């Protein structure tokens, strides 16, 4: 079959790869109908995650049609239209029973790397390096889905492919940030980043009853989307003092909940950005954390900070003193998709959650390099590139 493969730093190419096969009784094979680029893919492309091999198939946010099912599959049949969680979970281990699906003990078949890096292994993820299990990704004509009764969900009639595909990761990740960040009715919530995940976090905060939601970014077209589709106020950090503006909008306290939705290649103004980028390029730190620092500094005393962006290792200038002395609760996680996807599909069916606007560019796999280039460079108003194998 045809698939979009990583071929080197910032290089991808369509290649012929072996067709996926059912290996275990709980597997399904899905014919991919939509597969989406993600900001965390850019860390792989840029060489910041050093566990890629030439020829690895990329992609982890997808939906499609079941074309084969193992004998142990009970919830799905050939012909079903399904959306699949990007993280692979068994549904039986201690973490799965506590709905911590991205921490599953059995979803990562190659745990040694992350056990050494982080002290324990999270679950596996589709198309996200050999540190996360080495699973073939979704930028392909077909994909094998393990533990299908746990991680694949039937798309309701009336929900389009273009809407449903974002339940796979973006919407679930954003909702998790608002939920586990502790958003309550009446809160003021600030979200750093107005890409797909940031917009979904802002929309989730609105639906959870936040009194005010403020999206922070520097791209006008993304801020306009946050206003139109998430119902958020907006703030351009390149044109104003974020801290002063947030204090002004919150009666001098700061936001109750701050959600970081940027990740390890965070941008900042002036010398701070140059400092972080040089240290990252020299491998003196693995991640740039300007957005995390801003969230911690600007959160109200006793507030909550949730880190949604993907980070790989160690960072410099982490404001531990501010976190401790302000009494902040700081959390982070990879996406527990299985916890949220059924609810998100229901909200999509009711029209409460709209996501089609995130698919700004749609193209075949043959244009994969172009798709990732415009996505990385945020060219032509790109929020997400969607591939249609």
Protein Blocks (a to p, Z undefined) as FASTA:
>chain_A
ZZdddfbehiacdddddddddfbfkbccdddfbdcddfklmmmmnopaccbcehiagdjb
dcdddfbdcfkbmkbcehiacdddfbdcehlammlmnopaklofklpmblmlmmmmnopa
cdddehiajknoopacfbbfbdcdehkllmpccddehiafklmmmmmmmmmmmmmmmmmn
opaehiacddehjafklmmmmmmmmmnopabdcdddfbfklmmmmmmmnopacddfklbc
fklmmmmmnnonopfbdcdffbjmbccehjllmmmmmmmmnopafbdcklmmmmmmmpce
hiacddfbdcfbbcehiafklmmmnopacddddddfklmmmmmmmmmmnopaccklmmmb
gcdfklmmmmmmmmmnopghiabdcddZZ
